[in-house]
Amino acid sequence: MKFWDASAIVPLCLDQPESEIAESILKVNRKMVVWWASPVECWSAFARLNRERLLNEQAEKSAIDRLDTPWRRFCRQKRCANKPPAS
C-alpha cells in the first residue's frame, strides 16, 4: 500500500512523461492511500494545464472522468460525495 498525492495521481489520468512509471507502480500494488481532498488538487492541476493551453477542454473533461470514476465507486460504498466544481 502506497500513499498517492496529486503529483502521482494526475499522470494516471493524463498522458504525461510520468504516466508509464505511475501505471507500473499501480500494477504492482493496486491499493492506494490518498488524501480526502486529492480530487480537488487534481481538478486544480487539470484546470491549470488547460489555462496554460497544455490541455484542451475535451482532454480536461476526460481526465476528470477518469479520476471521478473510482472516487464515485468509493463514495457510493462510503456514502460520501465528491464532485468537481462546475465549469
C-alpha positions as CSV (number, residue, x, y, z in Angstrom):
1,M,0.0,0.0,0.0
2,K,1.4,3.4,-1.0
3,F,0.3,7.0,-0.4
4,W,-0.5,8.7,-3.7
5,D,-0.6,12.5,-3.8
6,A,-1.9,14.6,-6.8
7,S,1.5,14.6,-8.4
8,A,1.2,10.8,-8.7
9,I,-2.5,10.7,-9.5
10,V,-2.5,13.2,-12.3
11,P,-0.3,11.1,-14.5
12,L,-2.7,8.2,-14.1
13,C,-5.4,10.5,-15.6
14,L,-3.4,12.2,-18.4
15,D,-0.7,11.1,-20.9
16,Q,2.4,12.6,-19.2
17,P,6.1,11.6,-19.1
18,E,5.5,10.1,-15.6
19,S,2.4,8.1,-16.7
20,E,4.2,4.9,-17.5
21,I,6.0,4.9,-14.2
22,A,2.9,5.6,-12.2
23,E,1.0,2.9,-14.1
24,S,3.7,0.3,-13.5
25,I,3.8,1.1,-9.7
26,L,0.0,0.8,-9.6
27,K,0.1,-2.6,-11.4
28,V,2.4,-3.9,-8.7
29,N,0.3,-2.7,-5.8
30,R,-3.4,-1.8,-6.5
31,K,-4.1,-0.4,-3.0
32,M,-3.9,3.4,-2.9
33,V,-3.9,5.6,0.2
34,V,-5.0,9.2,-0.8
35,W,-5.9,12.4,1.0
36,W,-9.6,13.1,1.1
37,A,-9.0,16.3,-0.9
38,S,-6.8,14.8,-3.6
39,P,-9.6,15.1,-6.2
40,V,-9.6,18.9,-5.6
41,E,-5.9,19.0,-6.1
42,C,-6.2,17.0,-9.3
43,W,-9.0,19.1,-10.7
44,S,-6.9,22.2,-10.0
45,A,-4.0,20.7,-11.9
46,F,-6.2,19.8,-14.9
47,A,-7.6,23.4,-14.9
48,R,-4.1,24.9,-14.7
49,L,-2.9,22.7,-17.6
50,N,-6.0,23.9,-19.6
51,R,-5.3,27.6,-18.7
52,E,-1.7,27.1,-19.9
53,R,-3.0,25.6,-23.1
54,L,-1.2,22.3,-22.4
55,L,-4.6,20.5,-22.2
56,N,-7.7,21.2,-24.3
57,E,-11.2,21.2,-22.7
58,Q,-12.0,17.7,-24.0
59,A,-8.8,16.3,-22.6
60,E,-9.6,18.1,-19.3
61,K,-13.1,16.6,-19.2
62,S,-11.7,13.1,-20.0
63,A,-9.1,13.4,-17.2
64,I,-11.9,14.5,-14.7
65,D,-14.0,11.5,-15.8
66,R,-11.0,9.1,-15.3
67,L,-10.4,10.5,-11.9
68,D,-14.1,10.7,-10.9
69,T,-15.0,7.1,-11.7
70,P,-13.0,5.4,-8.9
71,W,-14.0,8.2,-6.5
72,R,-17.7,7.8,-7.3
73,R,-17.4,4.0,-6.8
74,F,-15.7,4.5,-3.4
75,C,-18.2,7.2,-2.4
76,R,-21.2,5.0,-3.2
77,Q,-19.7,2.4,-0.8
78,K,-18.9,5.0,1.9
79,R,-21.9,7.3,1.4
80,C,-19.8,10.4,0.7
81,A,-19.9,12.9,-2.2
82,N,-17.0,14.4,-4.2
83,K,-17.9,16.4,-7.3
84,P,-15.7,18.6,-9.4
85,P,-16.5,22.3,-9.4
86,A,-18.9,23.4,-12.1
87,S,-17.1,24.7,-15.2
